[in-house]
Amino acid sequence: MSQETSASILSTDSAALSPAMRQYRAAKEAHPDTLLFFRMGDFYELFYEDAVVASRELQLTLTARDKAKSVPMCGVPYHAAESYLQRLLRKGFRVAICEQMEDPKQAKGVVRREVTRVLTPGTALDPSLSAEQSNYLASIVLEGASDHQTCGVALLDLSTGEFRTTEFSGLTAWLQATDELGRVRPVELLYGSGLLGSVNLAGESVEEGSAALDTIRTKTALESWAYTPDHALPLLRSHFRVHSLDGLGLHGHETAAIAAGALLHYMRATKQGDLEHVNGLRFYERSSCLELDAVSVRNLELVEPLFSGESQQTTLFYTLDACCTPMGKRLLRATLLRPSSNLHEIEERLDAVAEATTDLRRREDIRQAMNGLLDLERLLGRVALDSAGPREVMALAATLRCLPGLSAAIGQLHAARWADLTFGFDTLADLHDLVTRTITDDPPVSLSDGGIIREGVNAELDELRELSRSGRQALAAIEERERQRTGIASLKVRFNNVFGYYIEVTKANAKAVPSDYERKQTLVNAERFTTPELKEYETKILTAQERSSEIERRIFAEVRRQILDAAARIRETARRVAEVDLLTCFAHLSALRGWTRPVVHETGPLEFVAARHPVVERRLEESGAGRFVPNSVHLDADSGPSILLITGPNMGGKSTYLRQAALLVIMAQCGSFVPAEHMRLGLVDRIYTRIGASDNVARGRSTFMVEMTETAAILNSATNRSLVLLDEMGRGTATYDGLSLAWATVEHLHDRIGARTLFATHYHELTLLADKLERLRNLRVTVKETAAGIVFLHSVEAGPASKSYGIEVARLAGIPSAVIARAREVLKLHERAESQQVREAVSSHAPSLQMTMFTPLSQRIVDRLAEVDVDGLTPREALNLLADLQRELKG
């Protein structure tokens, strides 16, 4: 939708349009990139191309405004519009709401209409959003000269008021920023016009620099001046009422501040209100936590299943989610995406979890106290955005009522983290008192329904209500008196919104109507009248009702104002509640599932004994499919083995073993106990994964290209404190190409980076590296061969696998027996050919350069080979011989 969408209305001669359609045209000109919901009476109407799009996306009937059907239109009832709006927003559309700004009854001429708000995926409150999910609006900017560029990213969740920003510098600034967006997964991205298509330091288009942007459905270009310091920075200072941004942690981070300021500009442009609940901005460094790139977050299935449409049960979040509150669930999700790298913080969390794990009564006291807590942050957000009715405010009060009990329960625990959370815990008792003594216990849904303010709050309101009640009594008296005066027993005094109060008399009694009655309306079977006395009472009652409604709105607005004045206090209490919930969740799971406390140090090995994969173990338990087979691992970047090379058949458990190591590290650095008999951990700074096959055909990237891109990111960024998981690297190309790349990658990780690495492979030739590389060890997943086939034991032990069992796995998968039999014949032919080829290669010396993964052999090695009897050597013996010769000569 854009220029073509609104071309019909914008090209129409203004004189040919009705007054209402001229209003529509003006609104559409101001918001050409939106679907315009134009209020007409009880409906929101859409016209022209907007109507065509909406009818298609919402399955609405497309009609026309004129007989020639030149003006397509469709509409939805205004009272049911919310569900339609949410459906459009989830599809990535932007919607402008054009409201009637005056009462049609009182308007002179055409009703005045204005666009009151622009709804976008990143600015709308989605009632279907699950408790743990955030609805991020993101802003990105690329600044700097050609020799140094800085990329700023800002994130805002309007539903909770969370607002943070960061920036990246150097050659990979853009790629780091877009990777951060891929990890966070915002629903809408803002950028300056002209940004996508410009060139970054790497010499590539920033639009093509990362596939992460492909996952963001809605991308909104802002005027380029919105991203200038002169515009963005004053907006930030004005919103937070500060003279300097240094106090917000933005000293030296102008690019991050510009991204945040442009985001606020967008909030104002789309009429999102004053945003009182957005009362803080936090600058964060990605390197201040265990870094997880978007690829690793996806491969490890931390918060989303690997394949869309799969059950959430495959995720670590689902496995660890025993939280009692929405705030706790969101903090758990955020913590899994950003585990701590601060040893002191991790130890404090583990101390708190340990105390709560061993004290069932006090732990359950805390969890029980949180049972009545609703979503403080989102309730505050609804109040701030003026979308909270009386019942939402009472729900807020009900949540506040639980806080004193929670504070007392937390105070029973004594670890340092618990003490910090208890000290200064604000129970917000004054707000609870304000709401409960102002709002009735069971208020109506809408403020317009009236009756939301308690008796005794406002003397004038009480008098008006009494007048309204006495007026109704007076009307009943009028009805009885008129029946007696006229002798018409069926005479009724009634009210409706169109005619007000009236006397209704059936047609059969029309001759008995007194002469002082004034006719108001004639019906098929009745006549309606009024009298001077009835008019007087009508004026009194309606005036009282209007005045009562006005006073109730004023009092409710004052309650809302006082709640918003306490927004910072509410958000701080919500933060503490979330952390309490997270820690008790970890403690609950530790006690329930027999998890143990990890021993964490600043540096040191990664070692776990009899560890289990938390997700797989839970799924096995829930399905009754058996017990998880525990395994151990030892990795030490300083003195022990830093690389474990794992071989064995598919389905044997190699990938599970790799993922298990990463998940236990993440859990430990989140402050959780782990499913293992024992775990030691030297802090990990980054986790990298290269698991599985994927492609990006739209960007011209094959499966192998994606694999190499991800591997390049690992080799260019990993450190000796990183954990690297590589699964079946090099399988996307020709055998010797892939084997060569895998061999060289292992050597690079061993000799130059020293990262703790788990490398699963089917290239059995790589196992020879155990003799060549001092800190590499071979492991294998075990199988049992029987007459009926192979049985997976899912156990990991020392040594290389003897073969891959690929044909056996294919048989288990259901490949026809004829294909299996023929595959075995072809395999034997290739094995005999390979054996002969290796013998010839060793005998003739020179071809051996192609058959091994070593660097070109010197003439001395060739001379030594001439002395060797190679008759009867198997391929593995021949390759071992070449490895021995090279190691001997190098030594």
C-alpha positions in Angstrom: 0.0 0.0 0.0 1.5 3.4 -0.6 1.1 5.7 -3.5 -0.9 3.3 -5.6 -3.1 2.5 -2.6 -4.4 6.0 -2.3 -4.1 7.1 -5.9 -7.9 6.9 -6.6 -8.9 9.3 -3.8 -6.0 11.6 -4.2 -6.5 12.1 -7.9 -10.2 12.8 -7.6 -11.3 16.4 -8.1 -12.0 17.9 -4.6 -15.2 19.6 -5.9 -16.6 16.2 -6.9 -16.3 14.9 -3.4 -18.8 15.1 -0.6 -17.8 17.0 2.6 -17.1 13.7 4.4 -15.0 12.3 1.6 -13.0 15.6 1.5 -12.2 14.9 5.2 -11.2 11.4 4.2 -9.0 12.6 1.5 -7.2 15.1 3.8 -6.6 12.3 6.4 -5.3 9.9 3.7 -2.9 12.5 2.3 -1.5 13.0 5.8 -1.2 9.2 6.3 -0.7 7.6 2.9 1.1 4.5 4.1 -1.7 3.3 6.4 -5.1 1.7 6.2 -7.5 4.5 7.2 -10.3 3.5 9.6 -12.8 6.4 9.0 -15.5 6.7 11.7 -19.0 7.2 10.2 -21.7 6.7 12.8 -21.5 3.2 14.3 -18.9 2.0 11.8 -15.3 2.4 10.8 -15.4 2.6 7.0 -12.5 2.0 4.5 -12.6 3.3 0.9 -10.8 2.8 -2.4 -7.7 0.6 -2.2 -7.8 0.4 1.6 -11.2 -1.3 1.3 -9.8 -3.8 -1.3 -6.9 -4.7 1.0 -9.0 -4.9 4.2 -11.7 -7.0 2.6 -9.1 -9.4 1.4 -7.1 -9.6 4.7 -10.2 -9.6 7.0 -12.6 -11.6 4.7 -15.1 -8.7 4.7 -17.7 -8.1 2.0 -16.6 -5.5 -0.4 -19.4 -3.1 -1.4 -19.4 0.3 -3.1 -20.3 3.9 -2.1 -21.9 4.8 -5.5 -24.0 3.0 -8.1 -21.1 3.1 -10.6 -19.1 1.1 -8.0 -16.2 3.5 -8.6 -15.6 3.9 -4.8 -15.1 0.4 -3.2 -15.8 0.3 0.5 -16.1 -2.0 3.5 -16.5 -1.5 7.2 -16.5 -2.9 10.7 -18.7 -2.0 13.7 -16.8 0.4 15.9 -17.5 -1.6 19.1 -16.0 -4.7 17.5 -13.1 -3.0 15.8 -10.4 -4.2 18.2 -10.2 -7.8 16.9 -10.1 -6.6 13.3 -7.3 -4.1 14.1 -5.2 -6.7 15.8 -5.5 -9.1 12.9 -4.2 -6.4 10.5 -1.4 -5.4 12.9 -0.2 -9.0 13.2 0.0 -9.1 9.4 2.3 -6.1 9.5 -0.1 -3.3 8.4 -0.2 0.2 9.8 -3.6 1.6 10.7 -4.7 5.2 11.2 -7.8 5.8 13.3 -9.9 8.8 12.2 -12.5 9.6 14.9 -15.5 11.8 15.1 -14.5 14.7 17.3 -17.9 16.0 18.1 -21.4 14.8 18.9 -23.3 14.4 15.6 -26.5 15.7 17.3 -24.8 18.9 18.2 -22.6 19.3 15.1 -23.4 22.1 12.7 -22.9 20.7 9.2 -20.5 17.8 8.7 -19.1 16.2 11.8 -15.4 17.2 12.5 -13.0 14.2 12.2 -9.3 13.8 13.0 -6.8 11.1 13.0 -6.3 10.5 16.8 -3.8 7.7 16.7 -1.7 5.6 14.2 -1.5 1.9 15.2 1.5 -0.1 14.1 2.8 -3.5 15.1 5.3 -1.9 17.5 3.0 0.7 19.1 -0.3 -1.2 19.6 -1.2 -3.1 22.7 -2.0 -6.7 21.6 -4.3 -8.3 24.2 -3.3 -11.7 22.8 0.4 -11.2 23.6 1.4 -14.0 25.9 2.8 -13.1 29.4 6.4 -14.0 28.6 6.6 -12.2 25.3 7.8 -8.7 24.7 6.5 -6.5 21.9 9.6 -4.6 20.8 9.7 -1.6 18.5 13.3 -1.1 17.3 15.2 1.8 15.9 18.5 1.5 14.1 21.0 4.1 12.8 24.4 4.0 11.1 26.7 6.9 11.7 30.3 7.9 11.0 32.8 8.5 8.3 34.1 5.8 5.9 37.0 4.9 8.2 34.9 4.4 11.3 31.3 3.6 11.6 29.0 3.2 14.7 25.6 1.6 14.7 23.0 2.4 17.3 20.0 0.3 18.3 17.1 1.3 20.5 14.4 -1.0 21.8 11.0 -0.1 23.4 8.3 -2.4 24.6 5.4 0.1 24.9 3.2 -2.4 26.8 5.7 -2.5 29.8 7.7 0.7 29.3 11.0 -1.1 28.9 13.4 1.2 27.0 17.0 0.4 26.3 19.7 1.2 23.8 23.1 0.1 22.7 25.7 0.6 20.0 28.4 -1.2 18.0 31.6 0.1 16.4 34.1 -1.0 13.8 34.1 -3.0 10.6 31.3 -5.3 11.7 29.2 -2.7 13.4 26.2 -3.2 11.1 26.3 -7.0 11.2 26.6 -6.9 15.1 23.6 -4.6 15.3 21.4 -6.7 12.9 22.4 -9.8 14.7 21.2 -8.2 17.9 17.9 -7.5 16.2 17.7 -11.1 15.1 18.2 -12.2 18.7 15.6 -9.8 20.1 13.1 -10.2 17.1 11.3 -6.8 17.2 7.9 -6.6 15.5 8.7 -3.3 13.8 11.9 -1.6 12.8 12.4 2.1 12.3 15.3 3.5 10.2 16.2 6.7 8.4 15.2 6.9 4.8 18.2 6.1 2.6 19.8 3.8 5.1 18.9 0.5 3.5 20.9 0.4 0.3 23.9 2.4 1.7 27.3 0.8 2.0 28.9 -0.2 5.3 32.6 -0.6 6.1 32.7 -4.1 4.7 31.8 -2.7 1.3 28.4 -4.4 1.1 24.9 -3.0 1.1 23.6 -2.8 4.6 20.3 -4.2 3.4 22.2 -7.3 2.2 24.6 -7.3 5.2 22.4 -9.5 7.3 19.5 -11.9 6.9 18.3 -10.9 10.3 16.2 -8.1 8.9 14.2 -10.6 6.8 12.4 -11.8 10.0 11.1 -8.3 10.7 7.8 -8.0 8.9 7.2 -4.3 9.3 10.0 -1.8 8.5 9.2 1.9 8.7 11.3 4.6 7.1 11.4 7.9 8.9 12.5 11.2 7.6 16.3 11.3 7.7 16.3 14.5 9.9 14.6 12.4 12.7 18.0 10.7 13.1 20.1 13.9 13.4 21.6 14.9 16.8 19.9 18.3 16.7 16.5 16.7 16.6 16.9 13.3 18.5 18.9 14.4 21.5 16.7 17.3 22.6 13.7 15.0 22.4 15.4 12.6 24.8 16.3 15.4 27.2 12.8 16.8 27.1 11.0 13.5 27.7 13.2 12.5 30.7 13.3 16.1 31.9 17.1 16.2 32.2 19.8 18.8 31.1 22.3 16.1 30.2 22.0 12.5 28.9 25.2 11.5 30.9 23.0 10.5 33.8 21.2 8.0 31.6 24.5 6.3 30.9 24.8 7.7 27.4 28.0 9.7 27.8 30.1 8.8 24.8 27.3 6.9 23.1 25.7 9.5 20.9 24.7 7.1 18.2 22.8 5.0 20.7 21.1 8.2 22.0 20.1 9.2 18.4 18.5 5.8 17.8 16.5 6.2 21.0 15.5 9.8 20.2 14.3 8.9 16.8 12.1 6.2 18.4 10.5 8.8 20.7 10.0 11.0 17.6 8.0 8.1 16.1 5.9 7.8 19.3 4.9 11.4 19.0 4.2 11.2 15.3 1.8 8.3 15.8 0.1 10.1 18.7 0.9 7.6 21.5 0.4 10.0 24.3 2.8 11.3 26.9 4.3 7.9 27.7 4.5 8.6 31.4 5.4 4.9 32.1 8.5 5.1 29.9 10.4 6.8 32.7 13.9 5.4 32.2 16.4 4.6 29.5 19.1 2.0 30.0 22.3 1.7 28.0 23.6 -1.8 27.8 26.7 -3.4 26.5 26.2 -6.7 24.7 29.6 -7.8 26.0 28.5 -7.4 29.6 26.7 -10.7 29.4 27.3 -14.2 27.9 27.0 -13.3 24.2 24.6 -15.4 22.2 24.2 -14.5 18.5 20.9 -15.0 16.7 22.1 -18.3 15.1 22.9 -19.8 18.5 19.7 -18.7 20.0 17.8 -20.4 17.2 19.9 -23.6 17.1 19.8 -24.1 20.9 16.0 -23.5 20.9 16.3 -21.2 23.9 12.9 -19.4 23.6 11.5 -20.6 20.3 11.3 -24.0 18.6 13.8 -24.5 15.7 11.0 -24.9 13.2 7.9 -22.7 13.2 4.7 -24.5 14.2 6.5 -26.9 16.5 5.6 -27.3 20.1 7.1 -24.9 22.6 8.0 -28.0 24.6 11.2 -28.2 22.7 12.5 -24.9 24.2 14.6 -24.3 27.2 12.2 -21.6 28.3 9.3 -24.0 28.4 11.4 -26.4 30.5 12.4 -23.8 33.0 9.2 -21.9 33.2 7.7 -22.5 36.7 7.3 -18.8 37.2 4.1 -17.5 39.0 3.9 -14.0 37.5 4.0 -12.5 34.0 6.9 -10.3 35.1 8.9 -13.4 36.2 8.2 -15.1 32.9 9.5 -12.1 30.9 12.6 -11.9 33.1 13.3 -15.6 32.6 13.1 -15.2 28.8 15.3 -12.1 28.9 17.8 -13.9 31.2 18.1 -16.9 28.9 18.9 -14.5 26.0 21.4 -12.6 28.2 23.0 -14.8 30.8 25.3 -13.0 33.2 29.1 -13.0 32.8 29.6 -11.3 36.2 30.9 -13.9 38.7 29.7 -11.9 41.7 26.2 -11.6 40.4 26.1 -15.3 39.5 27.3 -16.4 42.9 24.7 -14.2 44.6 21.9 -15.7 42.6 23.2 -19.2 43.3 23.4 -18.5 47.0 19.8 -17.3 47.0 18.6 -20.3 45.0 20.5 -22.7 47.3 18.8 -21.2 50.4 15.4 -21.4 48.9 16.0 -24.9 47.5 16.6 -26.3 51.0 13.7 -24.5 52.7 10.5 -25.8 51.3 8.1 -24.0 53.6 9.6 -20.5 53.1 10.0 -21.1 49.3 6.4 -22.1 49.0 5.3 -19.1 51.2 6.8 -16.8 48.6 5.3 -18.7 45.7 1.9 -18.7 47.3 2.1 -15.0 48.0 2.7 -14.4 44.3 -0.4 -16.3 43.2 -2.7 -13.2 43.1 -0.2 -11.0 41.3 -1.3 -9.8 37.9 0.9 -8.0 35.3 1.9 -4.8 37.1 3.9 -3.5 34.2 1.3 -4.0 31.5 -1.5 -2.7 33.8 0.6 0.4 34.3 1.1 0.6 30.5 -2.6 0.5 29.9 -3.2 3.3 32.4 -0.5 5.4 30.8 -1.9 4.9 27.3 -5.4 5.7 28.5 -6.7 2.3 27.5 -7.4 1.1 31.1 -11.0 1.1 32.2 -12.3 1.0 35.8 -11.9 -2.8 36.0 -8.2 -2.7 35.0 -7.6 -0.1 37.7 -9.3 -2.4 40.3 -7.2 -5.3 39.0 -4.1 -3.1 39.7 -5.4 -2.6 43.2 -6.0 -6.3 43.7 -2.4 -6.9 42.7 -1.1 -4.2 45.1 -3.1 -5.9 47.9 -0.7 -8.9 47.6 2.5 -7.0 48.0 2.7 -6.7 51.8 2.4 -10.5 52.1 5.0 -11.1 49.5 7.4 -8.6 51.2 7.0 -10.5 54.5 7.6 -13.8 52.9 10.8 -12.7 51.2 12.0 -11.4 54.5 12.1 -14.9 55.9 15.2 -15.7 53.7 18.6 -14.2 54.5 21.0 -14.7 51.6 22.5 -11.4 50.3 20.3 -11.3 47.2 17.1 -11.9 49.3 18.2 -9.1 51.7 18.7 -6.7 48.8 15.3 -7.5 47.4 13.6 -7.1 50.7 15.3 -3.8 51.7 13.2 -0.9 50.5 10.6 -3.1 49.0 7.7 -0.7 48.2 4.3 -2.3 48.8 2.6 0.8 47.2 0.1 0.8 50.1 -0.9 4.4 49.4 -1.9 3.6 45.8 -3.9 0.6 47.0 -5.7 2.8 49.5 -6.4 5.5 46.9 -8.0 3.1 44.4 -10.0 1.0 46.9 -11.5 4.0 48.6 -12.3 5.8 45.3 -13.5 3.0 42.9 -16.4 0.7 43.7 -15.7 -3.0 44.3 -17.4 -4.1 41.1 -17.2 -1.3 38.7 -18.7 -1.5 35.1 -16.5 -2.2 32.1 -16.7 1.3 30.7 -16.3 4.6 32.3 -19.3 5.9 30.3 -21.6 3.4 32.1 -21.3 5.4 35.3 -21.5 4.2 38.9 -17.7 3.7 39.3 -17.0 6.2 42.1 -17.9 5.2 45.7 -20.5 7.0 47.8 -18.9 9.6 50.0 -16.0 10.4 47.7 -17.6 13.6 46.4 -20.5 15.4 48.0 -21.8 17.0 44.8 -21.8 13.6 43.1 -23.7 12.1 46.0 -26.3 15.0 45.7 -26.7 14.5 42.0 -27.1 10.8 42.4 -29.8 11.4 45.0 -31.5 13.8 42.6 -31.4 11.2 39.9 -32.9 8.6 42.2 -35.6 11.0 43.4 -36.3 12.1 39.9 -37.0 8.5 38.9 -39.3 8.3 41.9 -41.1 11.5 40.8 -41.5 10.0 37.3 -43.2 6.9 38.8 -45.5 9.3 40.7 -46.3 11.2 37.5 -47.2 7.9 35.8 -49.5 6.9 38.6 -51.1 10.4 38.8 -51.7 10.6 35.1 -53.3 7.2 35.0 -55.8 8.3 37.7 -56.4 11.7 35.9 -56.9 10.2 32.5 -58.4 6.9 33.5 -56.0 5.1 31.1 -54.7 2.2 33.1 -52.1 1.2 30.5 -50.5 4.7 30.3 -46.7 4.4 30.7 -43.9 6.9 31.3 -40.8 5.8 29.4 -37.4 7.0 28.2 -35.1 6.5 25.2 -32.0 8.2 23.9 -33.7 9.8 20.9 -36.9 11.2 22.4 -36.0 11.5 26.0 -38.9 11.0 28.5 -42.4 10.5 27.1 -45.9 9.3 27.9 -47.1 6.4 25.8 -50.8 5.7 25.2 -52.2 3.0 23.0 -54.3 3.9 20.0 -57.4 2.5 21.6 -57.1 5.1 24.4 -56.2 8.0 22.2 -59.7 9.7 22.7 -59.0 9.9 26.5 -55.8 11.9 26.1 -56.1 15.3 27.8 -55.7 18.5 25.7 -52.6 19.6 27.6 -50.6 16.6 26.2 -48.1 17.5 23.4 -47.7 14.8 20.7 -44.0 13.7 20.2 -44.3 10.6 18.0 -46.9 8.4 16.3 -46.4 4.6 16.3 -48.4 1.8 14.6 -50.2 0.9 17.8 -49.5 3.9 20.1 -49.0 7.6 20.5 -46.3 9.3 22.5 -46.7 12.6 24.3 -45.0 15.0 26.7 -46.2 17.6 29.2 -44.5 20.7 30.7 -44.1 18.9 34.0 -42.4 15.9 32.3 -40.1 18.2 30.4 -39.0 19.9 33.6 -38.2 16.6 35.3 -36.4 15.4 32.2 -34.1 18.5 32.2 -33.3 18.0 35.9 -32.6 14.2 35.6 -30.5 14.5 32.4 -28.6 17.4 33.7 -27.9 15.5 36.9 -26.7 12.4 34.9 -24.5 14.5 32.6 -23.0 16.3 35.6 -22.5 13.0 37.5 -20.7 11.6 34.5 -18.5 14.6 34.2 -17.5 14.4 37.9 -16.8 10.7 37.7 -14.6 11.2 34.7 -12.7 14.0 36.6 -12.2 11.8 39.7 -11.1 8.8 37.6 -8.6 11.0 35.7 -7.2 12.2 39.0 -6.8 8.6 40.2 -5.1 7.8 36.9 -2.8 10.8 37.3 -1.7 9.7 40.8 -1.0 6.2 39.5 1.2 7.6 36.7 3.0 9.9 39.2 4.0 6.7 40.9 5.1 5.0 37.7 8.7 4.7 38.7 7.8 3.1 42.0 5.5 0.6 40.3 8.1 -0.4 37.8 10.8 -0.8 40.5 8.4 -3.0 42.5 7.6 -5.0 39.4 11.3 -5.5 38.8 11.8 -6.9 42.3 8.8 -9.1 42.0 10.2 -10.5 38.7 13.5 -11.3 40.3 12.0 -12.9 43.3 9.8 -15.0 41.0 12.8 -16.0 38.9 14.9 -17.1 41.8 12.2 -19.1 43.5 11.4 -20.7 40.1 15.0 -21.9 39.9 14.8 -23.2 43.5 11.5 -25.0 42.9 12.9 -26.8 39.8 16.2 -27.6 41.6 14.3 -29.3 44.5 11.7 -31.0 42.2 14.2 -32.4 39.7 17.3 -33.0 41.8 19.5 -30.5 40.2 22.8 -29.5 41.8 24.7 -26.3 42.2 27.4 -25.6 39.7 30.9 -24.5 40.9 31.7 -21.3 38.9 35.1 -19.6 38.6 36.3 -16.7 36.6 38.6 -19.0 34.6 39.0 -22.8 34.4 37.6 -25.9 32.8 34.1 -26.8 31.6 33.4 -30.0 33.3 30.2 -31.8 34.1 29.7 -35.3 35.5 26.7 -37.5 34.7 24.8 -34.5 33.1 21.4 -34.6 31.4 19.9 -32.5 28.7 17.2 -30.6 30.6 14.7 -30.4 27.7 15.1 -34.0 26.4 14.9 -35.4 30.0 11.7 -33.6 30.7 10.1 -34.7 27.4 11.1 -38.3 28.1 9.6 -38.1 31.5 6.3 -36.6 30.3 6.0 -39.1 27.4 7.0 -42.1 29.5 9.5 -43.0 26.8 12.3 -43.9 29.2 15.1 -42.2 31.1 17.8 -40.0 29.8 21.3 -41.5 29.6 23.7 -39.1 31.4 27.1 -38.2 30.0 30.2 -36.3 31.2 32.5 -33.9 29.6 35.8 -32.2 30.4 37.1 -29.2 28.4 40.0 -27.0 29.6 41.4 -24.2 27.4 44.4 -23.8 29.6 45.9 -27.2 30.4 43.6 -30.1 29.5 41.8 -31.0 26.2 40.2 -27.9 24.6 38.6 -29.8 21.7 36.5 -33.0 21.9 36.0 -34.6 18.5 32.9 -36.7 18.6 32.2 -39.5 16.0 29.4 -42.0 15.8 26.2 -42.7 13.9 23.3 -40.4 13.2 20.6 -40.7 15.9 23.3 -41.7 18.3 23.1 -38.5 20.3 26.0 -36.3 19.1 23.8 -33.2 18.6 22.1 -33.7 21.9 25.5 -34.0 23.6 26.6 -30.7 22.0 23.5 -28.8 22.9 23.5 -30.2 26.4 26.9 -28.7 27.1 25.7 -25.2 25.9 22.4 -25.4 27.8 24.1 -26.2 31.1 26.5 -23.3 30.7 23.6 -21.0 30.0 21.6 -22.3 33.0 24.6 -21.9 35.3 25.4 -18.4 34.2 21.7 -17.5 34.6 22.1 -18.5 38.3 20.2 -21.8 38.1 21.2 -25.2 39.4 21.9 -27.8 36.6 20.9 -31.4 35.9 24.2 -33.0 36.7 25.9 -34.8 39.6 28.7 -32.2 39.5 29.6 -29.2 37.3 32.6 -26.9 37.2 32.6 -23.9 35.0 35.2 -21.3 34.1 33.0 -18.4 32.8 32.2 -18.5 29.1 32.1 -15.2 27.3 30.4 -16.4 24.1 28.6 -19.4 22.8 28.8 -20.2 19.1 26.9 -22.9 17.3 27.1 -24.4 13.8 24.3 -27.0 13.8 22.0 -28.2 11.1 21.5 -27.3 7.5 19.6 -24.2 6.2 19.7 -22.0 3.2 18.5 -18.5 2.2 17.5 -18.8 -1.5 16.0 -15.3 -1.6 19.5 -13.9 -0.9 21.2 -16.3 -3.2 22.8 -18.3 -0.3 23.0 -22.1 -0.5 23.1 -24.4 2.5 26.9 -24.5 2.2 27.2 -20.8 1.9 25.2 -20.3 5.1 27.3 -22.9 6.8 30.5 -21.2 5.8 29.2 -17.7 6.8 28.3 -19.0 10.3 31.7 -20.7 10.6 33.5 -17.6 9.5 31.7 -15.6 12.3 33.0 -18.2 14.8 36.6 -18.2 13.6 36.7 -14.4 13.4 35.1 -13.7 16.8 35.7 -16.6 19.2 38.2 -16.3 22.1 39.8 -18.8 24.4 36.9 -18.3 26.9 34.3 -19.1 24.3 32.3 -22.4 23.9 32.1 -23.5 20.2 29.7 -26.2 19.0 30.3 -27.5 15.5 28.1 -30.3 14.1 28.8 -32.0 10.8 30.8 -29.1 9.4 31.7 -29.4 5.7 29.0 -31.8 4.7 27.4 -29.4 2.3 30.1 -29.7 -0.4 32.3 -32.3 -2.1 33.8 -34.8 0.3 37.4 -33.8 0.1 36.6 -30.0 0.1 34.5 -30.5 3.2 37.1 -32.7 4.9 39.8 -30.2 4.1 37.8 -27.3 5.5 36.9 -29.2 8.7 40.5 -30.3 9.2 41.8 -26.7 8.8 39.0 -25.4 11.1 39.9 -27.8 13.9 43.6 -26.9 13.6 42.8 -23.2 13.7 40.6 -23.6 16.8 43.3 -25.6 18.5 46.4 -23.6 17.5 45.2 -20.0 17.3 42.0 -19.5 19.3 42.1 -22.2 22.0 38.3 -22.0 22.5 36.6 -24.9 24.3 35.1 -26.8 21.4 32.8 -29.7 20.8 33.1 -30.9 17.2 30.8 -33.7 16.0 31.6 -35.2 12.6 31.2 -38.1 10.2 34.7 -37.5 8.7 36.6 -40.3 10.5 39.8 -39.0 9.0 39.6 -36.2 11.5 40.2 -38.6 14.3 43.8 -38.8 13.2 44.2 -35.3 14.6 44.3 -36.7 18.1 47.8 -37.8 17.4 48.8 -34.5 15.9 47.1 -32.0 18.2 48.0 -32.1 21.9 44.7 -30.8 23.3 42.3 -32.7 21.1 40.6 -35.9 22.3 38.4 -38.3 20.5 35.0 -39.3 21.8 32.4 -41.6 20.3 28.7 -42.3 20.9 28.2 -46.0 21.5 26.0 -48.5 19.6 25.4 -52.2 20.0 25.5 -54.4 17.0 23.0 -57.2 17.0 21.8 -59.7 14.4 18.7 -57.6 14.0 20.7 -54.4 13.4 22.1 -51.7 15.7 20.9 -50.4 19.1 21.7 -46.8 20.1 23.1 -46.7 23.6 23.3 -42.8 23.7 26.4 -43.1 25.9 29.6 -41.1 25.1 33.0 -42.8 25.7 36.6 -42.2 24.8 38.0 -43.1 21.4 37.0 -42.8 17.8 34.0 -44.6 16.2 35.0 -47.6 14.1 32.4 -46.8 11.4 29.5 -44.5 10.7 26.6 -47.0 10.5 24.9 -44.8 7.9 23.3 -47.6 6.0 22.0 -49.1 9.2 20.4 -45.8 10.2 18.9 -45.6 6.7 17.4 -49.1 7.2 15.8 -47.9 10.5 14.4 -44.9 8.7 12.4 -47.3 6.4 14.5 -47.2 3.2 13.4 -50.2 1.0 15.5 -53.3 1.6 16.5 -53.5 -2.1 18.1 -50.1 -1.8 19.9 -51.1 1.5 21.3 -54.2 -0.1 22.5 -52.4 -3.2 24.1 -49.6 -1.0 26.1 -52.3 0.9 27.4 -53.6 -2.4 28.4 -50.2 -3.6 30.1 -49.4 -0.2 32.3 -52.6 -0.5 33.3 -51.6 -4.1 34.3 -48.1 -2.9 36.2 -49.4 0.1 38.2 -51.8 -2.1 38.9 -49.0 -4.5 39.9 -46.6 -1.8 42.3 -49.2 -0.3 44.0 -49.8 -3.6 44.2 -46.1 -4.2 45.8 -45.4 -0.9 48.4 -48.1 -1.4 49.3 -46.7 -4.8 49.4 -43.2 -3.3 51.9 -44.2 -0.6 53.9 -46.3 -3.1 54.2 -43.5 -5.6 54.8 -40.9 -3.0 53.4 -37.9 -4.8 49.6 -38.7 -4.9 49.7 -38.9 -1.1 49.6 -35.1 -1.2 45.9 -35.4 -2.3 44.9 -38.2 0.1 45.9 -36.5 3.3 44.9 -33.2 5.0 48.4 -32.2 5.8 50.4 -29.3 4.4 52.6 -30.1 1.4 55.2 -32.8 2.4 58.8 -32.0 2.2 61.2 -34.0 0.1 62.5 -35.6 3.2 59.1 -37.2 3.8 58.9 -38.4 0.2 62.3 -40.0 0.7 61.3 -41.8 3.8 58.2 -43.2 2.1 60.4 -44.9 -0.4 61.8 -47.0 2.4 58.4 -48.2 3.7 56.8 -51.5 2.7 53.2 -50.5 2.0 51.9 -53.9 0.8 48.7 -54.8 2.7 48.2 -51.4 4.3 44.6 -50.5 5.0 43.5 -46.9 4.2 43.6 -46.0 7.9 47.0 -47.6 8.4 48.4 -45.7 5.4 47.0 -42.4 6.7 48.4 -43.1 10.2 51.8 -43.8 8.7 51.8 -40.5 6.9 50.8 -38.7 10.1 53.6 -40.4 12.0 56.1 -39.5 9.4 55.1 -35.8 9.5 55.1 -35.6 13.3 58.5 -37.4 13.4 60.1 -35.1 10.9 58.6 -31.9 12.4 59.9 -33.0 15.8 
